[in-house]
Amino acid sequence: MKRIFKTVDDHMTECTTLEKGCWVHLENPTKEELEGLTTRFALDPTFLPAALDEEESARIEFDPDKQQTLILVDVPYVEAEGSGYVYSTTPLGIVLVDDIIITVCTRDTPIITDFTEERVRGFWTFKRTRFILQILYRNAGRFLSYLKQIDKASMHVQDKLEKSSRNQELLQMMKLEKSLVFFSTSLKGNELVMEKLMRQTTILKQFPEDTDLLEDVIIENKQAMEMCAIYRDIMSGTMDAFASIISNNLNITMKVLTSVTALLAVPTIFSSLWGMNVPVPFQNSPFGFWIVLGISVVVAGASFVLMYKKRMFR
């Protein structure tokens, strides 16, 4: 899907033709849409398809002859899976060419939605440098928001783990830890892109009013990286601890069941001995059954007291 936007009188307007200073957004585009823009602006044929590869790493490519730039960053997204949510990242491509900015992504992302629905202050489609920095800033903020959600989700799973011996909660924790791995890798890649933007001013025109914004973007991204590392370490230690707790709970359960089995074996032994087809004590006594039953109860009771003192039922 291709949409074209342009700022007119400080308001976002969606138009149908490509004009100077406009913004073109491609969301899960068709092959015809990609080829049309590539031909129209004589783009490098790898620029637009790069954002459609889920495994593509964040980077910057600059063509000095055509004065075309590709900025590829990873953006986070969340989607429902079963009773929980899965967090991951996907590439977002930004192409600068002929006073027009093109963004391309495989899925709908709230980062782009914030711009199309005019939730970002001080945004104009023709100010391309600021637009890119605003995208990077919103992206870092979205990472921070999702990291907080992951932390809350992990705390909720931990509460369940304290009362459970199942693997379901551990599997949920593994999914959250996997999300943190994706986030950590993507944030490091995005950091390299920002550092390159800071060093090489020929790639992106630097304006004095945007210097502070670029610094804020780098600070936000570093904060997200630190939070991700902290949550990942905590979650890894928590999973190891709860795995040991679950294993210990299982051992306790098996110990109790073994103790109960041993107690039930006592009357079974007496009934087996007195059930043999050979002469046995009390076989001629009218109270023989009750005597044998009493002896088995006493022995079983003594065994229970001994096991209880040995903490076999706790």
Summary of the structure (lengths in Angstrom):
residues: 314
radius of gyration: 33.7
end to end distance: 63.4
largest distance: 114.2
contacts: 925
relative contact order: 0.09
helix: 56%
strand: 18%
